[in-house]
């Protein structure tokens, strides 16, 4: 079945530091890949997505590139801010059919804390 | 405005007292789903529905029921809640037409449920 593995957290950074959160996946079909963000006390927001190999998703200074050869979708940001403190989830969705169709498979989440 | 609406947002209940968490979407989406979020486990799918009167188990269905009598509504029912069902619950919907795994998934704001 499908699975998503994220780097262990929590991650603590100083403001303006470079951020990488690793994400690797296994999937039976040709998945689309997503990063979701959950700010404290809030629901899930789509941060960015990529639907095919070599696509780059970007939003709010965050980027992630769909790497089929390494089955990865690492999240990066060049200069984090205190307001980026949140939980980040990597997820995939495939259209291979069967019970996985339409379903999002999530990683375990990575807590990011950014200090001033 | 595209919306997935869950109610209640916060609930404290006692073991064994039946409860229902409602979910409604206004986008005429075929696919609806429930997830629970637990620390270190990410989000896991409880049940999903491909369309009216079509429902199936996700990864963690034990202790839950669902129904899909109308396209817009997908309530989650806990017949006899237990403390291990204390969690944050999300309802989600997406369009299935076109077979696009990249179709945007819309999430509700989440329902915090505590069973004592």
Interface residues (C-beta under 8 A of the other chain):
Chain A: X4 X6 X29 X30 X31 X32 X34 X42 X43 X44 X46 X49 X51 X89 X91 X93 X94 X95 X99 X101 X102 X103 X104 X106 X107 X108 X109
Chain B: X31 X33 X35 X40 X41 X42 X43 X44 X45 X48 X50 X56 X58 X90 X92 X94 X96 X99 X100 X101 X102 X104 X105 X107 X108 X109 X110
